Amino acid sequence: MSKVLAIVNQKGGVGKTTTAINLSAAIALEGLDTLLIDIDPQANSTGGLGFGRDDERASTYDVLMTAVTPDAAMLTTEIGTLKLIPSSKNLIGATIELIQQDRREFRLRDALAPLRERFPFILLDCPPALDLLTLNALVASDGLLVPMQAEYFALEGISELMSTLDRVSQAFNPGLALEGVLMTMYDERTNLAQQVTANLHEFFGDKLLKTTIPRNVRLAEAPSHGKPVMVYDPRSRGSDAYRDLALELLKRNKIESPKAKERAKAAKTGQEFKFWPYNK
């Protein structure tokens, strides 16, 4: 069975889509079949993986609203083990259309059910709003991954999100849990970052992930080239950070990747581990 994670924060500009793209790519490069579903009408994950807007192409909208299967909408990315179900502008009106649908909160969960045996990880890039699209993602998920910046106002929004998690868990998805809180655009040199981190650790305990994502020019540039950062610049700090995040989540979920044995063997022999195929 797979792990379905909703990457969610109702506040925009916190690195949500950057995390969706690069975490899914890092997991896929560990040799695990990974699926990223772009549920955000802005379609930034779709573009960030090299696919332009094409409203004639099957998308998440069609999977939610029509008889189109996830397989019919699935695209193969530059990383062969990473698949994408793209977004489209049709999702803009989907929240209104969903109101009239049967099982409106469960449509994504129902669509994903056949895929759980095939993909160890399914990641959902959610809109920056707590609407019916996001609700579908929460109902379909096993856990929430919450990216946030080390700033004061981020702390205010997190309580609303936790309240939403509790309500969704009680009403629709008893298995929904917080997978982790991820600090993004992080600068450990600032007092504010250290203070916010201390506050979050006090509140969330081990749910605050050890990995932090730094501000990094190459990480910011990668989406404009339609590539994950570990393809665009595999030796950048941003690439290293998302690899570390992938390994942390795999360890937490007791999932051993095909690359884990290769990494262990390389460590024993003193050889450099090749994060195939991009760090040649």
Backbone as numpy.savetxt, mean C-alpha at the origin, in Angstrom:
# Nx Ny Nz CAx CAy CAz Cx Cy Cz
-3.39 -18.39 2.16 -4.23 -17.18 2.16 -3.36 -15.94 2.16
-3.89 -14.89 1.58 -3.10 -13.67 1.43 -3.36 -12.69 2.57
-2.52 -11.69 2.62 -2.70 -10.56 3.53 -3.17 -9.39 2.69
-4.33 -8.85 3.02 -4.86 -7.69 2.30 -4.70 -6.47 3.19
-3.94 -5.49 2.71 -3.67 -4.28 3.48 -4.23 -3.07 2.76
-5.01 -2.27 3.48 -5.47 -0.99 2.97 -4.49 0.09 3.42
-3.93 0.81 2.47 -3.02 1.92 2.79 -3.88 3.17 2.80
-4.08 3.72 3.99 -5.14 4.71 4.15 -4.74 5.82 5.10
-5.13 7.01 4.75 -5.08 8.18 5.63 -5.96 9.23 4.98
-6.91 9.76 5.73 -7.82 10.74 5.14 -7.14 12.06 4.84
-5.93 12.24 5.36 -5.15 13.45 5.08 -4.29 13.20 3.85
-4.35 14.09 2.88 -3.53 13.95 1.68 -2.10 14.39 1.93
-1.21 14.03 1.00 0.16 14.49 1.07 1.02 13.85 2.14
0.66 12.64 2.56 1.42 11.98 3.63 2.27 10.81 3.11
2.30 10.64 1.79 3.08 9.54 1.24 2.31 8.25 1.07
0.98 8.35 1.01 0.14 7.16 0.90 0.39 6.43 -0.42
0.30 7.15 -1.53 0.49 6.51 -2.83 1.94 6.11 -3.05
2.87 6.94 -2.59 4.29 6.58 -2.67 4.53 5.26 -1.95
3.89 5.08 -0.81 4.01 3.83 -0.06 3.35 2.68 -0.80
2.18 2.92 -1.37 1.49 1.85 -2.11 2.35 1.34 -3.26
2.92 2.25 -4.03 3.74 1.87 -5.18 4.99 1.12 -4.74
5.72 1.71 -3.82 7.05 1.19 -3.51 7.04 0.00 -2.55
6.07 -0.06 -1.66 5.96 -1.24 -0.82 5.54 -2.44 -1.65
4.57 -2.26 -2.53 4.14 -3.38 -3.38 5.29 -3.84 -4.27
6.07 -2.89 -4.80 7.21 -3.26 -5.64 8.27 -4.01 -4.84
8.54 -3.55 -3.62 9.56 -4.20 -2.79 9.15 -5.62 -2.42
7.88 -5.82 -2.10 7.40 -7.17 -1.79 7.50 -8.06 -3.02
7.10 -7.51 -4.17 7.16 -8.29 -5.41 8.59 -8.68 -5.76
9.54 -7.79 -5.50 10.94 -8.09 -5.78 11.52 -9.10 -4.80
10.79 -9.40 -3.74 11.17 -10.51 -2.86 10.73 -11.85 -3.44
10.13 -11.81 -4.63 9.71 -13.03 -5.30 8.30 -13.46 -4.98
7.53 -12.59 -4.33 6.15 -12.91 -3.95 5.17 -12.25 -4.93
4.24 -13.02 -5.46 3.21 -12.44 -6.31 2.41 -11.43 -5.51
2.34 -10.22 -6.02 1.76 -9.10 -5.28 0.79 -8.37 -6.20
-0.33 -7.95 -5.63 -1.34 -7.21 -6.38 -1.58 -5.87 -5.71
-1.49 -4.80 -6.49 -1.83 -3.45 -6.03 -3.11 -3.03 -6.73
-4.08 -2.58 -5.95 -5.35 -2.11 -6.51 -5.46 -0.62 -6.25
-5.56 0.16 -7.31 -5.67 1.61 -7.22 -7.14 1.98 -7.09
-7.54 2.39 -5.88 -8.94 2.73 -5.61 -9.13 4.25 -5.59
-8.07 4.98 -5.76 -8.11 6.44 -5.71 -8.42 7.00 -7.10
-9.50 7.78 -7.26 -9.83 8.35 -8.57 -8.72 9.19 -9.18
-7.79 9.67 -8.36 -6.67 10.44 -8.91 -5.71 9.58 -9.72
-5.77 8.27 -9.54 -5.00 7.30 -10.33 -3.49 7.51 -10.25
-3.00 7.99 -9.13 -1.56 8.24 -9.03 -0.74 6.96 -8.95
-1.26 5.93 -8.32 -0.54 4.65 -8.32 -0.46 4.08 -9.73
-1.54 4.24 -10.47 -1.55 3.76 -11.86 -0.47 4.46 -12.67
-0.42 5.79 -12.59 0.60 6.54 -13.31 2.00 6.27 -12.80
2.12 6.10 -11.48 3.42 5.87 -10.88 4.04 4.54 -11.24
3.23 3.64 -11.79 3.74 2.35 -12.27 3.83 2.31 -13.79
3.70 3.50 -14.41 3.97 3.59 -15.84 2.78 3.44 -16.76
1.57 3.47 -16.21 0.37 3.33 -17.04 -0.37 4.66 -17.12
-0.54 5.18 -18.34 -1.25 6.43 -18.52 -2.74 6.25 -18.35
-3.45 7.35 -18.28 -4.91 7.29 -18.17 -5.51 6.69 -19.44
-6.42 5.76 -19.26 -7.11 5.12 -20.37 -8.48 4.70 -19.86
-9.46 5.54 -20.12 -10.78 5.28 -19.55 -11.55 4.19 -20.29
-10.97 3.68 -21.38 -11.57 2.55 -22.07 -11.08 1.22 -21.49
-10.00 1.30 -20.74 -9.40 0.10 -20.15 -10.20 -0.32 -18.91
-10.33 -1.61 -18.71 -11.00 -2.10 -17.50 -10.23 -1.63 -16.27
-10.96 -1.27 -15.24 -10.35 -0.65 -14.07 -11.05 -1.11 -12.79
-10.60 -0.55 -11.68 -11.23 -0.84 -10.39 -12.72 -0.52 -10.43
-13.07 0.54 -11.13 -14.49 0.90 -11.26 -15.29 -0.27 -11.82
-14.80 -0.87 -12.89 -15.53 -1.96 -13.53 -15.63 -3.18 -12.62
-14.58 -3.43 -11.85 -14.61 -4.56 -10.91 -15.67 -4.33 -9.83
-15.79 -3.08 -9.38 -16.76 -2.75 -8.33 -18.19 -2.69 -8.85
-18.38 -2.15 -10.05 -19.71 -1.76 -10.50 -20.30 -2.65 -11.59
-19.49 -3.50 -12.23 -19.97 -4.33 -13.33 -19.55 -5.77 -13.11
-19.75 -6.58 -14.14 -19.41 -8.00 -14.04 -17.96 -8.29 -14.43
-17.16 -7.25 -14.67 -15.76 -7.44 -15.02 -15.02 -8.10 -13.85
-14.26 -9.14 -14.14 -13.51 -9.83 -13.09 -12.19 -9.10 -12.82
-11.62 -9.28 -11.63 -10.30 -8.69 -11.37 -9.25 -9.10 -12.38
-9.29 -10.35 -12.82 -8.30 -10.81 -13.80 -8.41 -10.05 -15.12
-9.63 -9.71 -15.50 -9.83 -8.99 -16.76 -9.30 -7.57 -16.69
-9.20 -7.02 -15.48 -8.71 -5.65 -15.30 -7.24 -5.59 -14.94
-6.61 -6.73 -14.72 -5.26 -6.78 -14.17 -4.20 -6.48 -15.23
-3.22 -5.66 -14.85 -2.09 -5.33 -15.71 -0.81 -5.85 -15.08
0.14 -6.27 -15.92 1.45 -6.69 -15.44 2.42 -5.53 -15.53
3.10 -5.24 -14.45 4.02 -4.11 -14.41 5.41 -4.53 -14.89
6.33 -3.57 -14.86 7.71 -3.85 -15.24 8.32 -4.94 -14.38
7.87 -5.03 -13.14 8.27 -6.12 -12.24 7.25 -7.23 -12.43
7.66 -8.34 -12.99 6.71 -9.37 -13.40 5.83 -9.91 -12.29
6.33 -9.92 -11.06 5.57 -10.45 -9.93 4.61 -9.42 -9.34
4.60 -8.21 -9.89 3.70 -7.17 -9.41 2.62 -6.90 -10.44
1.37 -7.12 -10.04 0.22 -6.84 -10.89 -0.52 -5.61 -10.36
-1.22 -4.94 -11.26 -1.97 -3.73 -10.91 -3.37 -3.79 -11.48
-4.35 -3.46 -10.66 -5.69 -3.14 -11.18 -5.78 -1.62 -11.15
-5.84 -0.98 -12.32 -5.72 0.48 -12.39 -6.98 1.21 -11.98
-6.80 2.48 -11.71 -7.93 3.37 -11.45 -8.36 4.01 -12.77
-9.45 4.74 -12.72 -9.90 5.55 -13.86 -10.77 6.67 -13.33
-11.05 7.65 -14.19 -11.85 8.79 -13.76 -13.28 8.38 -13.42
-13.71 7.20 -13.90 -15.06 6.73 -13.59 -15.27 6.52 -12.10
-14.18 6.32 -11.36 -14.31 6.14 -9.91 -14.80 7.40 -9.20
-14.68 8.55 -9.88 -15.11 9.80 -9.24 -16.57 9.73 -8.82
-17.40 9.13 -9.64 -18.83 9.04 -9.32 -19.23 7.74 -8.68
-18.26 6.89 -8.38 -18.60 5.55 -7.88 -19.26 5.58 -6.51
-18.86 6.53 -5.67 -19.46 6.60 -4.33 -20.96 6.81 -4.42
-21.39 7.67 -5.32 -22.83 7.92 -5.50 -23.50 6.68 -6.07
-22.87 6.05 -7.06 -23.45 4.86 -7.68 -23.54 3.70 -6.70
-22.56 3.58 -5.83 -22.55 2.46 -4.88 -23.73 2.51 -3.91
-24.21 3.70 -3.63 -25.32 3.85 -2.68 -26.52 3.00 -3.10
-26.70 2.85 -4.40 -27.86 2.14 -4.93 -27.62 0.65 -5.14
-26.41 0.18 -4.85 -26.06 -1.22 -5.13 -26.35 -2.13 -3.95
-26.69 -3.38 -4.26 -26.82 -4.40 -3.22 -25.43 -4.70 -2.65
-25.38 -4.99 -1.36 -24.11 -5.31 -0.70 -23.04 -4.28 -1.04
-23.41 -3.04 -0.95 -22.53 -1.97 -1.42 -21.21 -1.91 -0.65
-21.22 -2.29 0.61 -19.99 -2.25 1.41 -19.08 -3.45 1.14
-19.61 -4.51 0.52 -18.89 -5.77 0.39 -18.44 -6.07 -1.04
-18.64 -5.15 -1.95 -18.40 -5.47 -3.36 -16.92 -5.75 -3.64
-16.04 -5.00 -3.03 -14.61 -5.27 -3.25 -14.19 -6.57 -2.57
-14.68 -6.80 -1.37 -14.34 -8.05 -0.67 -14.78 -9.26 -1.48
-15.99 -9.20 -2.03 -16.49 -10.31 -2.84 -15.62 -10.52 -4.08
-15.20 -9.42 -4.70 -14.39 -9.52 -5.92 -13.01 -10.10 -5.64
-12.46 -9.79 -4.46 -11.10 -10.23 -4.13 -11.04 -11.67 -3.62
-12.16 -12.21 -3.20 -12.15 -13.55 -2.59 -11.41 -14.60 -3.42
-11.62 -14.68 -4.74 -10.92 -15.71 -5.52 -9.41 -15.46 -5.65
-8.96 -14.25 -5.35 -7.55 -13.91 -5.54 -6.68 -14.21 -4.33
-7.30 -14.47 -3.20 -6.54 -14.63 -1.96 -5.61 -15.85 -2.00
-5.94 -16.85 -2.76 -5.08 -18.03 -2.84 -3.89 -17.80 -3.76
-3.96 -16.77 -4.58 -2.91 -16.55 -5.60 -1.89 -15.50 -5.20
-2.30 -14.54 -4.38 -1.43 -13.42 -4.05 -1.16 -13.38 -2.55
0.08 -13.61 -2.13 0.39 -13.51 -0.70 0.11 -12.12 -0.14
0.27 -11.09 -0.98 -0.02 -9.72 -0.54 -0.89 -9.02 -1.57
-1.96 -8.40 -1.09 -2.80 -7.52 -1.90 -2.84 -6.18 -1.18
-2.41 -5.13 -1.87 -2.37 -3.79 -1.28 -3.41 -2.91 -1.97
-4.09 -2.10 -1.18 -5.14 -1.22 -1.68 -4.75 0.23 -1.44
-4.61 1.00 -2.52 -4.32 2.42 -2.40 -5.65 3.17 -2.34
-5.98 3.67 -1.16 -7.30 4.25 -0.91 -7.32 5.75 -1.20
-8.51 6.31 -1.46 -8.64 7.76 -1.61 -8.37 8.45 -0.27
-7.98 9.72 -0.30 -7.77 10.47 0.95 -9.09 10.99 1.51
-10.05 10.09 1.67 -11.37 10.44 2.19 -12.01 9.18 2.75
-12.84 9.34 3.76 -13.52 8.19 4.35 -14.90 8.06 3.71
-14.91 7.63 2.42 -16.15 7.51 1.67 -16.44 6.03 1.41
-17.41 5.76 0.52 -17.79 4.37 0.27 -16.69 3.57 -0.42
-15.84 4.24 -1.19 -14.71 3.54 -1.79 -13.75 3.07 -0.70
-13.43 3.97 0.22 -12.55 3.59 1.32 -13.21 2.55 2.21
-14.50 2.68 2.44 -15.22 1.69 3.24 -15.12 0.31 2.60
-15.27 0.24 1.28 -15.10 -1.04 0.59 -13.72 -1.63 0.84
-12.71 -0.75 0.81 -11.34 -1.21 1.06 -11.18 -1.74 2.48
-11.76 -1.05 3.45 -11.64 -1.47 4.85 -12.36 -2.79 5.09
-13.50 -2.95 4.47 -14.26 -4.19 4.64 -13.53 -5.37 3.99
-12.79 -5.09 2.92 -12.07 -6.15 2.20 -10.73 -6.50 2.83
-10.26 -5.70 3.78 -8.89 -5.81 4.26 -8.76 -6.60 5.55
-7.54 -7.09 5.77 -7.18 -7.69 7.05 -6.57 -6.65 7.98
-5.94 -5.63 7.40 -5.27 -4.65 8.23 -5.13 -3.31 7.54
-4.88 -2.29 8.36 -4.64 -0.93 7.86 -3.17 -0.59 8.03
-2.59 -0.03 6.99 -1.26 0.55 7.06 -1.44 2.05 6.90
-1.04 2.81 7.92 -1.33 4.24 7.96 -0.03 5.04 7.85
0.24 5.62 6.68 1.40 6.52 6.56 1.06 7.88 7.15
2.02 8.49 7.83 1.78 9.83 8.36 3.10 10.55 8.56
3.02 11.88 8.47 4.19 12.71 8.70 4.33 13.03 10.19
5.53 13.37 10.57 5.80 13.75 11.96 5.45 15.22 12.15
4.16 15.50 12.22 3.71 16.87 12.44 2.48 16.87 13.33
2.20 18.00 13.94 1.16 18.08 14.96 -0.21 17.71 14.41
-0.59 18.27 13.26 -1.94 18.05 12.74 -2.18 16.60 12.33
-1.11 15.89 12.03 -1.26 14.47 11.70 -1.81 13.69 12.89
-1.43 14.11 14.10 -1.90 13.42 15.30 -3.40 13.60 15.49
-3.92 14.76 15.06 -5.35 14.99 15.21 -6.16 14.05 14.32
-5.69 13.84 13.08 -6.44 13.02 12.14 -6.41 11.54 12.46
-5.38 11.10 13.14 -5.23 9.67 13.39 -6.33 9.15 14.32
-6.81 9.97 15.23 -7.86 9.52 16.15 -9.16 9.28 15.40
-9.44 10.12 14.40 -10.65 9.91 13.60 -10.54 8.60 12.81
-9.37 8.33 12.28 -9.18 7.10 11.53 -9.33 5.87 12.42
-8.80 5.93 13.64 -8.94 4.80 14.56 -10.39 4.58 14.96
-11.13 5.68 15.08 -12.55 5.56 15.38 -13.29 4.88 14.22
-12.90 5.24 13.00 -13.50 4.60 11.82 -13.17 3.11 11.79
-11.93 2.76 12.11 -11.54 1.35 12.16 -12.43 0.58 13.13
-12.66 1.14 14.30 -13.50 0.47 15.30 -14.92 0.28 14.79
-15.47 1.31 14.15 -16.85 1.21 13.66 -16.97 0.17 12.55
-16.01 0.17 11.63 -16.04 -0.79 10.53 -15.86 -2.20 11.06
-14.97 -2.36 12.02 -14.74 -3.67 12.62 -16.00 -4.21 13.28
-16.72 -3.36 13.99 -17.93 -3.79 14.68 -19.07 -4.08 13.72
-19.18 -3.29 12.65 -20.34 -3.39 11.78 -20.16 -4.36 10.61
-18.93 -4.45 10.06 -18.75 -5.17 8.80 -17.61 -6.18 8.77
-16.55 -5.93 9.53 -15.33 -6.73 9.35 -14.63 -6.94 10.69
-15.08 -7.94 11.45 -14.51 -8.17 12.79 -13.01 -8.45 12.78
-12.48 -8.92 11.65 -11.07 -9.25 11.59 -10.16 -8.08 11.27
-10.73 -6.91 11.04 -9.93 -5.74 10.66 -9.11 -5.25 11.85
-7.82 -5.01 11.59 -6.93 -4.55 12.66 -5.94 -3.54 12.10
-5.30 -2.85 12.99 -4.24 -1.93 12.59 -2.96 -2.73 12.35
-2.48 -2.72 11.12 -1.22 -3.40 10.80 -0.04 -2.59 11.29
-0.09 -1.29 11.05 1.02 -0.47 11.50 0.88 0.98 11.09
1.60 1.84 11.81 1.69 3.26 11.48 3.10 3.50 10.96
3.20 4.14 9.80 4.48 4.34 9.13 4.82 5.82 9.06
5.97 6.19 9.59 6.42 7.57 9.51 7.05 7.82 8.15
6.53 8.82 7.44 7.04 9.16 6.11 7.62 10.57 6.10
8.43 10.85 5.06 9.08 12.16 4.92 9.76 12.53 6.24
10.44 11.57 6.79 10.92 11.65 8.17 12.32 12.26 8.23
12.50 13.20 9.15 13.80 13.81 9.40 14.08 13.71 10.90
14.87 12.73 11.27 15.11 12.45 12.69 15.89 13.56 13.39
16.43 14.50 12.62 17.23 15.58 13.22 16.37 16.64 13.90
15.08 16.68 13.57 14.23 17.74 14.12 13.63 17.31 15.46
13.48 18.28 16.34 12.87 18.00 17.65 11.42 17.57 17.49
10.71 18.19 16.51 9.31 17.86 16.32 9.15 16.39 15.92
10.00 15.93 15.01 9.91 14.53 14.58 10.12 13.59 15.75
11.08 13.89 16.60 11.35 13.04 17.75 10.20 13.08 18.76
9.61 14.26 18.93 8.50 14.39 19.87 7.26 13.64 19.38
6.94 13.82 18.08 5.78 13.13 17.51 5.99 11.62 17.56
7.19 11.18 17.23 7.49 9.75 17.27 7.31 9.19 18.68
7.78 9.93 19.67 7.62 9.48 21.06 6.15 9.39 21.44
5.36 10.37 21.02 3.92 10.36 21.31 3.23 9.17 20.64
3.60 8.92 19.38 2.99 7.81 18.66 3.38 6.47 19.27
4.63 6.36 19.70 5.07 5.11 20.31 4.33 4.85 21.62
4.08 5.92 22.36 3.34 5.78 23.61 1.91 5.33 23.34
1.33 5.83 22.25 -0.07 5.53 21.93 -0.22 4.18 21.24
0.67 3.88 20.28 0.51 2.69 19.45 1.40 1.52 19.84
2.42 1.76 20.64 3.33 0.68 21.01 4.01 0.08 19.80
3.99 -1.26 19.70 4.71 -1.91 18.60 3.98 -1.80 17.27
2.82 -1.16 17.24 2.15 -0.89 15.97 2.83 0.25 15.21
3.66 1.01 15.90 4.48 2.01 15.20 5.66 1.28 14.58
5.70 1.26 13.27 6.73 0.49 12.57 8.12 1.05 12.83
9.09 0.15 12.92 10.47 0.58 13.16 11.04 1.29 11.94
10.65 0.85 10.76 11.13 1.48 9.54 10.52 2.86 9.39
11.34 3.83 9.01 10.85 5.16 8.66 11.27 5.47 7.23
10.46 6.28 6.56 10.74 6.65 5.18 11.27 8.08 5.15
12.50 8.29 4.71 13.08 9.64 4.74 12.61 10.48 3.56
12.79 11.77 3.68 12.68 12.62 2.49 13.85 12.27 1.57
13.54 12.08 0.29 14.57 11.62 -0.63 14.23 12.09 -2.04
15.18 12.76 -2.67 14.93 13.33 -4.00 14.60 12.25 -5.01
15.33 11.16 -5.00 15.09 10.10 -5.98 13.73 9.44 -5.78
13.31 9.35 -4.53 11.98 8.82 -4.23 10.91 9.74 -4.79
11.11 11.05 -4.69 10.16 12.02 -5.21 10.14 12.05 -6.73
11.28 11.78 -7.35 11.38 11.82 -8.81 10.76 10.60 -9.49
10.83 9.46 -8.84 10.48 8.18 -9.48 9.09 8.15 -10.12
8.03 8.68 -9.47 6.70 8.59 -10.09 6.60 9.29 -11.44
7.34 10.38 -11.62 7.28 11.09 -12.90 7.88 10.27 -14.03
8.66 9.26 -13.68 9.23 8.35 -14.68 8.42 7.05 -14.78
7.33 6.96 -14.02 6.49 5.77 -14.07 7.16 4.52 -13.53
8.01 4.70 -12.51 8.76 3.57 -11.97 8.78 3.61 -10.44
8.76 2.45 -9.79 9.06 2.41 -8.35 10.49 2.84 -8.14
10.79 3.34 -6.95 12.12 3.88 -6.70 13.20 2.81 -6.80
12.89 1.56 -6.46 13.93 0.53 -6.54 14.24 0.11 -7.97
13.41 0.53 -8.92 13.73 0.38 -10.34 14.43 1.64 -10.84
13.92 2.78 -10.43 14.47 4.07 -10.88 15.87 4.31 -10.33
16.07 4.07 -9.05 17.39 4.22 -8.43 17.50 3.25 -7.26
17.92 2.02 -7.54 17.91 0.97 -6.51 18.85 1.22 -5.35
19.79 2.13 -5.49 20.74 2.38 -4.41 20.43 3.66 -3.63
19.28 4.21 -3.85 18.89 5.43 -3.13 18.42 5.11 -1.72
18.38 6.13 -0.87 17.89 5.95 0.50 16.42 5.56 0.50
15.66 6.11 -0.43 14.25 5.77 -0.51 14.04 4.30 -0.85
14.85 3.79 -1.77 14.77 2.38 -2.13 15.12 1.50 -0.94
16.18 1.84 -0.24 16.58 1.06 0.95 15.46 1.05 2.00
14.82 2.20 2.19 13.78 2.30 3.22 12.59 1.41 2.90
12.15 1.40 1.65 10.99 0.57 1.31 11.34 -0.92 1.28
12.57 -1.25 0.97 12.99 -2.65 1.13 12.91 -3.05 2.59
13.41 -2.18 3.46 13.37 -2.47 4.90 11.92 -2.62 5.38
11.04 -1.77 4.87 9.63 -1.85 5.26 9.03 -3.18 4.82
9.32 -3.59 3.59 8.81 -4.87 3.10 9.28 -6.01 3.98
10.55 -6.01 4.33 11.10 -7.09 5.16 10.50 -7.07 6.56
10.25 -5.88 7.09 9.64 -5.78 8.42 8.23 -6.36 8.41
7.46 -6.04 7.38 6.09 -6.56 7.31 6.07 -8.06 7.05
6.98 -8.54 6.23 7.06 -9.99 6.00 7.39 -10.72 7.30
8.31 -10.17 8.06 8.69 -10.79 9.34 7.52 -10.77 10.31
6.82 -9.65 10.39 5.67 -9.54 11.30 4.60 -10.58 10.98
4.44 -10.85 9.69 3.39 -11.77 9.26 3.90 -13.20 9.06
5.17 -13.42 9.46 5.77 -14.76 9.40 5.69 -15.35 7.98
5.99 -14.50 7.01 6.01 -14.92 5.61 7.47 -14.94 5.14
7.93 -16.11 4.71 9.29 -16.21 4.20 9.25 -16.09 2.69
9.96 -15.14 2.16 9.96 -14.91 0.72 10.99 -15.80 0.04
10.84 -16.02 -1.27 11.85 -16.77 -2.02 13.25 -16.16 -1.92
13.31 -14.84 -1.72 14.61 -14.17 -1.64 15.27 -14.33 -0.27
14.50 -14.74 0.73 15.05 -14.83 2.08 16.19 -15.84 2.16
16.02 -17.00 1.51 17.08 -18.01 1.54 18.32 -17.53 0.81
18.11 -16.83 -0.30 19.26 -16.30 -1.05 20.01 -15.27 -0.20
19.25 -14.46 0.54 19.86 -13.43 1.38 20.67 -14.08 2.51
20.11 -15.13 3.10 20.81 -15.82 4.18 22.08 -16.49 3.67
22.01 -17.08 2.49 23.18 -17.73 1.91 24.27 -16.71 1.60
23.87 -15.56 1.07 24.84 -14.51 0.75 25.52 -14.00 2.01
24.74 -13.90 3.10 25.30 -13.41 4.36 26.35 -14.39 4.91
26.09 -15.68 4.77 27.03 -16.69 5.28 28.34 -16.70 4.49
28.22 -16.47 3.19 29.41 -16.55 2.34 30.12 -15.22 2.17
29.51 -14.16 2.70 30.11 -12.84 2.57 29.93 -12.21 1.21
29.06 -12.80 0.39 28.79 -12.25 -0.94 27.73 -11.16 -0.87
27.74 -10.28 -1.85 26.71 -9.24 -1.92 25.41 -9.86 -2.41
24.34 -9.58 -1.69 23.03 -10.07 -2.12 22.50 -9.18 -3.22
22.15 -9.78 -4.35 21.63 -9.02 -5.48 20.11 -8.91 -5.37
19.64 -7.68 -5.17 18.20 -7.46 -5.11 17.68 -7.46 -6.54
17.67 -8.65 -7.10 17.39 -8.86 -8.52 16.14 -8.13 -8.97
16.15 -7.58 -10.20 17.27 -7.51 -11.14 17.89 -6.13 -11.20
17.61 -5.27 -10.23 17.89 -3.85 -10.46 19.13 -3.30 -9.79
19.84 -4.09 -9.02 21.08 -3.56 -8.45 22.29 -4.28 -9.02
22.33 -4.36 -10.33 23.41 -5.07 -11.02 24.74 -4.39 -10.74
